[in-house]
Amino acid sequence: MAVSALSVPRPVAAPALPLLERRRRLAGAAFLAPAALYMIVFFGYPMVHNLVMGSQDYSVSSFYTGDAPFVGFDNYAAIFSDPAFWPTLGRTAMFTVASIVFQFVIGLALAVFFVRRFPLSGVIRALLLLPWLLPLVVSASVWRWIFDQDNGILNIALRGAGVIDEPIGWLNTVAWSLVSVIITNIWIGIPFNLVLLHGGLQAIPGSLYEAAALDGAGPWRQFTHISWPLLKPVTQVTLVLGLVYTLKVFDVIAVMTGGGPASSSQTLTVWSYQLSFNEFLFGQGAAVGNLLIVIALIAGLAYVRSAQQSLRSAS
């Protein structure tokens, strides 16, 4: 028996989006387009170009001829076998860990201090933001004068107090050069930690502290049982961003010590610069930069995974 064509069901067309919804999507895309274009031009392209350069024998002539032979992982093999690699990696780890730990601890202490309002608290907190607002070159230049062996205010103060008899070469000796740049970077990064952690503490409801005080909890128990657990999301963001910012620090070290003396304050960023622009080994310099990208990426992925686990446990 033949089936009538009219009895065959026809696919139902999906309802068209309302005009207002389409306009909203177009408006959202229009607002996102400049930001996306900026990220592609100023972040995406340089990163891809650096990844490609890390696998090429890129020389000065390559800038003019465009010819850079593909060498695969030879540049990475060269930097891993370089005697300077492991000491530089160790100094980078020391610089990063010491900076992050002291920046966070001091920033957290100041954030807890400024949660309780008192006269001129806003003015003092604003003054503490100055190191973060100043250009890094300016801050490094000021600290270079402070640490100067002959005319620096630090040696003058220590000699005046009778702590030392002879001036210390803070920036000119192997024992103190890395310590000096770490102290400077800690001073620069404290305001960043203060702002984020202070905002996180202000978001905690005050009723929780009032209830804890009624139960007899002192300031320390309130901090360990209320402030610290609820501050965990902000803490994770602060530490991850601090790691990324500290890994890429170049200005401070370049202005204060230039990585010396005898490479005693040289980190991976400074080594990448020296390989590229002092020794003109652009491929190896790019390889070191790519290694820093991988380290920052691992830290970012660890943060994302930790945040996901926190959301699962909260749900």
N, C-alpha and C positions, 0 to 999 in steps of 0.2 A: 504494500500500500504506500503510495507516494505521500511524503510529508509536505504539507503546505509551507511555502516560504514565509508566510506570515506567522507561523507557529514557532519559528526558530527564534530563540531569545537573542536580542541584540545587546552588545556590551554597553553598559551604562557609562557615559562620559563622566569623568571626575568633575565635580563642581569647580568652576573657576574661582580663584581667590578674589575676595572683594577688592574693589579698587583701592580702598583705604589701606588694606593690608599690603598690597603691592607697593603703594607709595611709601609706606613705612620701611619696607625692605630696601627700596631704592635709596631712601634717605640714609638708612644705616650703612649701606654699601658706600654711599658718597662720603660719609664721615670717616669710614674706615680706610678708604682708598689712599688719602695722603699719608696716613701712618704706615700702611702696608708698603707704599712706594718708598717711603723714607727707610724703613727697615731693610727692604731689598737692596736699595742703592748703597746705603752706608754701613750695613751689617752683613747682609747676605752675600753680596758680590765680593767684598774684601775677604770674607771667611772662605768662600769657595776658591778664590784666587790664591789664598795662602795655602790651602790644602793641595792645590795643584802644584804650586811652587815647591812645596816640600818633597815632591817626587820628581823634580827636575834639577838638572845641573845649570842653575841660573847664575849668570855672571853679569858683569857690568855691560859687556857687549850685547847681552840679551835684551837690554832696554832699547837698543837701537836696531838690532837685526830681528828681534822677536824669536830668535832661534834658541831654544833651551831644551837640550836632549833629555828624554825621559830616562831616569835612572832607578825608578822603583823605590825600594826602601834603603838605598845606599846612604842617603843623607841621615836617616835614622840610625843606621848601623854606625855611621861615623860619629854621631854625637854620643851614642851609648858606649862606644869604645874609647871616647876621649877621656883622658885622665881627669879633666875638670868636671865631668858630668856628675859623678856621685857626690863630691864635695859641694858642688853648686846646688844639687837637689837637697842635700842635708841642710844647707844654709837657708834655702827657700822654706823648707819645712819648719825650721827653727824660727825664722822671721814670721811666718804665717801663724803658727800656733801661739807664740808668745804675744804677738800683736792682738790676736782675737781674744785670748784668755783675759788679758789685762784690760782691753777695751770693754769687753762685756762685763767683767766684774766691777770695774769702776763706774761704767755707765749704769749698771743695775743699782749700785749703791746710791748714786746721785738721783736716779729715778725714784727710788723709795724715799729718799730725803725730800724731794720736791713734791711728792704727792700731798704731804701735809702743807697746806698753805700758811705762809707767814709774811710779814711785811717785807716788800722788795723781792719776794721770791720770783716773780715774773721777770724783774730786771736782771737778777743774777742768772736766771736760767737763759735769758737772751744773750747775756755776755758769754756764757759758756758755749754758745753756738758759734762764736767767732772763728775758732779753728777750723770748723767745717765749711764756713762761708769763704774763707780766704783761699786764693789759688794755691795749689800745692807748691809751686815754685817759690812763692813768697814765704810760705811757712818753712820750707826747707832752707831758704836763705837766712831766715831769722835764727833757726836752730843751728845753722852752720856757724853763725857768729857767736851764739851762746856756747858752743862746744870748742871754739877756737882755742888753741893751746896757749897762745901768748896774750891775747886781749879778750878772751871769752869771759863772760860774766860768771860762768860756773866755776872755772878755776880760780877766779878772783875771790868768789864767795867762799870756796872751800879752803883756800889759803888763809883768808881772813879769819875763818872759824878755827884754824889750826888743825883741820882734818888732814891736809896734805902739806908736804914741805916743798915739793917740786910740782910744776904744772903737768897735768896729764894730757897726753896727745890723744884726745878722744877720737878724732877722725884720722889720725896719722899712724896709729898702731894697730897691729893685727888683733890684739886682745880686746880692743874697745870699739872698733869701727862698726861692727854689726850691732853691738849693744846700743850705740848712739842712734843709729837709724831706726832701731826698734822702738826706742823711747820716743823719738819724733813721730813715728807712725801711730803709736798708742795715743799720743796727745791729739793727733789729727782725727782719729777715729772715735774718740770718746763721745763727742756730741751726737754722732749718728746713732750710737747705741742708746744714748740718753733719750733722744726724741722717740724712737720706736718703743722702747720699754716703758717710758713715761706714759705714752698713749695707751699701751696695753694695760697698765695699772689703773689708769683712769676709767677704763671700760669695765672694771670689776665693780659690781654693785656694792655700795657702802653698807647695805643692810647685812651682808655676810659678816663684815667685820664687827658690826654692832652685836649680832647674835653670838659671835665667838667671844667677844668681850664679856657679855652677860654670862657665858658659860665658864668664865675664868681664864680664857686663853690670853697669854701675854703677846707682846709684839712679835717675838720670835716664832711662837707657835702659829700666830696668824699668818706670818709670812710663809712658813713651811707648809701649812695645811690649806691655805687659801690662795695667797698671791702666786706662789711658785707653780702649783698645778694649773691654775687658770691662765698663767702667763706662758704656758708651753707653746701654743701656736705662734705667738709673737717671738718667743725665744728661737724657735726653729728658723723663722724668716730672717731674724737678725743675724744668726750665726752663718746661714748660707750666704746671705748678701755680703757679710763681713769677709767670708772666705774668698768670694769672687773678687771683691774689691782689693783685698790684700794680695792675692796672687798676681794681680796686674800692676802693682805699685812699681813705678819706674822713676817718676819725677823726683821723689824724695831722695832716693839713693843716687841718682845721676847728679843731682845738685850738690849733695853733701859729700859724697866720697867717690862717685864715679865707679863704684864697685871695688875700689881698692881699700887699703894698700895690699898688694899681692893677692888680689881677688878675695880678700877676707870678708867683704860685704857684698859680694856678687851673688845675685839671685838669678833665676831662670830668665826673667824679663830683661835684666841687664845683659846677661850672656847672649840672649837672642839679638839684642841691639848691637852688641860688639861683634858678633859673628857676621851680621848683615852689613853694618856700616863702617866697621873698622877693618875687618878682614875680607869683606866683600864676598863672603860665602852665603849668598842669599838663600840658597836651598837649605842649608843647615840651620840658618837663623829661622826660616819658616818652619822647619821641623820642630825646633824648640817651642815656637809659638803654638804649633798644633798640639804639642804635648800639654801645654797649659790649658788649651781648650778642652782636651780630654779630661783633665783633672777637674776643671770647673763643671763639666757636663756630668761627671760621676757624682759630684756633690749635689748638683741640681736634681738628678734622678733619685738620689738617696733622700732628699727632702720631700720629693713628690710621693715616694713610697711611704715615708713616715707619716705624711699628712693623710694619705689614704687609710693607713692602719688606724690613725686616730679617729677618722670619721667612722670607720667600721665599729670600733670599740664604743664610740659615743652612741651609735644607732643600736 
